[in-house]
């Protein structure tokens, strides 16, 4: 079957890890979008507090198939 995909850009965040930032964004997007298929990380950044990493942000493209 041939599919047509649409992609959107999301930024997820987490105080725990990059992986958790991705998981948070995917979980939130899946509440309003369906047929999510892939993601591609396009940018990572973080916040430093007191000489330690305090927060992660991951910007990514998320692709899903159209009905």
Protein Blocks (a to p, Z undefined) as FASTA:
>chain_A
ZZdddddddddddfkbmmlmmmmmmmmmmmmgghiabdcdfbdcdddeehiafbdcdddd
dddddZZ
